[in-house]
Amino acid sequence: MNLSFMLSRSNYRNLIIGADTKIPLYKGQYTTAINFDNAASTPPFVSVMEEINSFAAMYSSIHRGTGYKSQFSSKIFEEARSIVLKFVNADPTRDTVIFVKNTTEAINKLSYRLWDGNKKSVVLSTWMEHHSNDLPWRNKFQVDYVQTKPSGKLDLEDLENRLARHQGNVKLVTVTGASNVTGYVNPIHKIAELAHRYNAKILVDGAQLVPHHSINMNPKNPLQRIDYLAFSAHKMYAPFGTGVLIGPYETFEKGVSESVGGGTAETVTHDWVVWEKTPHNEEAGTPNLMGVIALVAAIKTLTSLEMKNIHDYENQLTNYAYSKLKSIPGITLYSHTSPAELRIAVIPFNIKGVHHEQVGALLSNHAGIAVRTGCFCTQPYIQKLLSITSRQMEFYRKRKNVPRPGVVRLSFGLYNDFSEIDVLAQHLERIAKNPTSYR
């Protein structure tokens, strides 16, 4: 696929597999699917599928085979690390790329590597984190949570207060680059500077940020450097089971990985082991080469389009949708940003008197519109946004059959268009007026 020319916004849709797929509705009719659930997972780029199909004839085992295809596959796999490093402006002399399944596995892996057995070591997480950037730390470190403001935005003053309060015991500040609930983009370089001033390191969960904005791990100010970054290919148009953990070589050179086996050891006897060098000591088993091929193809396509162009277009979509929803009586919006404020294309909302799951079902069954409903693996953050008390959560804990609180989430990709938002607004207005009108 030739991407040497700059594509116009109207052509973004042509980059996606299945963007115009017809799907069945509740009463048997068919309509073109509308996907507003891109924060969960994105469809593949055409370029990704073409690259996978093109490479398939050369696929072979990597690192240990002597055949031509094996040697070629190994070369492609290793070259992919450099492409990933360049995409986020990491330092190739300091940083390594470890290929994993997804962001969740990346963060779990880092949690084991940073665990030093010191009971005083603290990890500062935040109230807006995905469970994947909260739960892995709990059984290894003291975990403290940086507060969010009433708007749901991160409170940087509270971050600094907690860094000072823990008196040098903070090992890591771990923060989402962008919220998968509200779309807020955190000032990761300011956070990095604060962390480094208190001798802590920073991990950025880039699962939501990387597909929508450029990331610079190595800015001019060394205090603002990003120590660790994790992200998933399935949220950036390459849904083939690959994720990335980027961090300094030195983090992974001492000790033993939490997952070992084939490919991680250089020499093995029943008495001792010589481990492979980083990053191979962290990649147990047969690597997902096809997933890495897909990731590289997606990176090349995103780079060709330019991340700023993607952000600008998605921001227009978000502003347009926000204005549409704001005009519908009965809709409550849970993100508060000005049109010029940095964010990703995510809008959370509820309709008064209609449970979030019902809204999602009506949109899907009667309009072919896919949204996400619930808490999106960020339950503490949703509880705070909805002002749900601990006592109320105990009620839900004891009564599992009671419908749980949550919100409806819209999340746009570069292939969505304004006409799709018009269709959404028409159906939301109908639901807000009378949800039973679909019967």
Secondary structure as GFF3:
##gff-version 3
##sequence-region A 1 439
A	DSSP	three_ten_helix	9	15	.	.	.	ID=ss1
A	DSSP	beta_strand	22	24	.	.	.	ID=ss2
A	DSSP	beta_strand	30	32	.	.	.	ID=ss3
A	DSSP	beta_strand	34	35	.	.	.	ID=ss4
A	DSSP	alpha_helix	46	55	.	.	.	ID=ss5
A	DSSP	three_ten_helix	56	58	.	.	.	ID=ss6
A	DSSP	alpha_helix	68	87	.	.	.	ID=ss7
A	DSSP	beta_strand	95	100	.	.	.	ID=ss8
A	DSSP	alpha_helix	103	114	.	.	.	ID=ss9
A	DSSP	beta_strand	122	126	.	.	.	ID=ss10
A	DSSP	three_ten_helix	131	133	.	.	.	ID=ss11
A	DSSP	alpha_helix	135	138	.	.	.	ID=ss12
A	DSSP	beta_strand	142	146	.	.	.	ID=ss13
A	DSSP	alpha_helix	156	165	.	.	.	ID=ss14
A	DSSP	beta_strand	170	176	.	.	.	ID=ss15
A	DSSP	alpha_helix	188	197	.	.	.	ID=ss16
A	DSSP	beta_strand	201	205	.	.	.	ID=ss17
A	DSSP	three_ten_helix	222	224	.	.	.	ID=ss18
A	DSSP	beta_strand	228	232	.	.	.	ID=ss19
A	DSSP	three_ten_helix	233	235	.	.	.	ID=ss20
A	DSSP	beta_strand	243	248	.	.	.	ID=ss21
A	DSSP	alpha_helix	249	253	.	.	.	ID=ss22
A	DSSP	beta_strand	265	268	.	.	.	ID=ss23
A	DSSP	beta_strand	273	275	.	.	.	ID=ss24
A	DSSP	three_ten_helix	280	282	.	.	.	ID=ss25
A	DSSP	alpha_helix	289	305	.	.	.	ID=ss26
A	DSSP	alpha_helix	307	326	.	.	.	ID=ss27
A	DSSP	beta_strand	331	333	.	.	.	ID=ss28
A	DSSP	beta_strand	346	351	.	.	.	ID=ss29
A	DSSP	alpha_helix	356	367	.	.	.	ID=ss30
A	DSSP	beta_strand	369	370	.	.	.	ID=ss31
A	DSSP	beta_strand	372	374	.	.	.	ID=ss32
A	DSSP	alpha_helix	379	385	.	.	.	ID=ss33
A	DSSP	alpha_helix	390	398	.	.	.	ID=ss34
A	DSSP	beta_strand	407	411	.	.	.	ID=ss35
A	DSSP	alpha_helix	418	433	.	.	.	ID=ss36
A	DSSP	three_ten_helix	435	438	.	.	.	ID=ss37
###
